[in-house]
Amino acid sequence: MLRADGQPGFETPTGKVELYSKRFEEWGLDPLPYYEEPKESPVATPELAKEYPLILTTGRRSPVFFHSEHRMIPWLRELDPYPECEINDKTAEMAGVSNGEWVYIENRRGRIKMKVKVTPTAHPRVVTAPHGWWLPETDGKAPNFFSTWEYNINNLTTMGNQGKSGFGGTDYRSSLCRIVKVKE
């Protein structure tokens, strides 16, 4: 009942789930699914991976916030008070950091600050970070903007990372990074 013509099925030319995309074929694109390595990865950019050996994935969810909303609600901040990235215990040991310590997450686009949550369930080469962090208790005027430049992981992502088809999005799940313990 979701098709424009009222017929059962999917909103595709055939009305079926299409592994072979008729629309992609019409547009002169590869109609079959394929894997494309991210533009920034240990495989695609091995020299960059020497400097930034970890894979950054963003968008880790918090059960108390909705995207970047509600950080000004005191009881929600009590439940989730700081921006916190997750890393494997082996990764933490190699970086010389412990659970609850502050780190910089850095890449070639900049750096931001988060607390570390050490967990054995994280992959040893992956840093998982939440998105949308800002601190309502800080100055909201330019250039501070509620500490967005200091804590928001979006500062480390790019826009329009399209693949060969011209489709795609930003590198929310595939940037390279490193973590460095905050000394001050």
N, C-alpha and C positions, 0 to 999 in steps of 0.2 A: 504493500500500500504506500510505499515511499517513492515509487517511480512516478515521474510526471505524467506518463500515459495511463496510470492506474493499474497496470499489470503487475503481477507478483514478480519479485526478483530484485536485482541490484540495478543501480543507476549507471549501467554500462551499455554500450551498443548491443551486446548480446543478451543482457539481462542476467548474466551469470557472473560469478567471481572469475576475473580474467587474469590468468598467469601470463598469457600473451595479450598485451594491451593493444586493442584495435586503435585507440586514440593515439597512443605513442606512434604506432605504425603510420597513421594518417599524418602526423606531424613530422615524419621523417626521422624519428628516434628509434633506438633499439627497443623493440616491443617485449623483449624477454627480461626478467629480473636478472640483475648482475650485482656483483660486489665491487665497490670502488673504495680503495684505501683512502682514509682521510688525508687531506693535504698536509697536515702536520701530525706525524706519528713516528715511532721508532723505525718503521719500515720506509716511509716516504721521505723522511728527513733525518737520517741517521746522525749527521753532524750536529744538528740542533739537539737531538736526543742525548748527545754526550754532555751538553751543558744543562739540559732540562730532562732528566732521566725518568720522570714520573708522568703518568697520564692523568690529566685533570678531567673529572666529570662533574658537572654542576647541576644544580636543581635538586639536591637532596632535600627532601620534604621534612617539615616539622609538623607534628600533629596540632600545634597551637596557632600557627600562622597561615594565612592564605596569601600566597605569593609574597609581596612586600608589605602586606597590610597587617595591622593590629600590633605593631611593635610598641605603640604608645600606651597599650593597656597594661597597667601594672601587674595584675595577677597572671597574665600570659607571659610577661617578661620574667616573672618569678619561676615559671615552669621552663622557660628556654631563654636564659638571660643574655647569652653571648653567641656570636657567630662561631660555629664549631665545625671543623672539618674532620673527617674520619680517615685514619690511616692504619695500616697493619702494624702489629707490634714489632715485626722485623724492620719495617721502614722507619718506625720511631727510633729504634735502637741505632740504626745506621745514621740517622740525622741527629742523634744525641738529644732527643726530646722525650718527655714523659707526658702521660695523660694529664690534661688540664693546663699545659703550658701554652704560651702564645708562640705562633710561628708566622713568618711571612710566607705566603704562597706567591712565587715569582714566575714570570715568563718574560718573553721578549716584549710584551706589551705593558708590563708594569708589575706592581706587587700590591697585595692587600694583606690584611692581618686577620687571623682567626685563632681560636683556641683549638688544641688537638684533642680529639677523642680517639684513643688507641683501642682497636678492636681486632681480634684474630680473624674475623670474618671478612675483612677488607682484603682485596688482592694486594700483594706486596708492591706492585708497580702503579697503584692507583690512589689518587687523592680525591675523595668525594666531598664536595663543598655545597652548602646551601646557597640559594640565590636571594637577591632582594634585600640584603641587610642594610639598614641605616639605623642611626641612634637618635630617637626623638629628643633625648635629653641634651643633645649638643646643638650648636648654633646652626640654624637653618638657612642663614643668609649666605650669599656667595662670598667667598669661594668654597665654604665648608659644606653646605647643603646636607646637614645632618650626618656628617662623617661618611657620606656615600663614597668618596674617593678613597677612604681608608679601609672600608670593610666590604664593599659590594663586589662580588665575584665577577659581575658583568664587565668590570674594568679589564679583565684578562681575556675576554672573548672577542671575536671579530664578527663582522656582519657580512652576509652574502657569500658564504663559503660554498658556492655552487659547484657541482660536479660536471662531468662531461655532457650530461643531458640538459644542463641549464637550470635544473631543479636543485633544491637543497636548501639548507639553512645555515645558521651559524654553528660554530663548533662547540656546542654546549657539552658534548660528551667526548671530545677527542683532542683537546689541546695538550701540549707538553708543558711541564712545569717542574719546579723544585720547591722544597720547603727548607727554610732557614730559621733557626731558633731566634726569637726576638731577644736581644741582650739587655735592652734598657727596661 
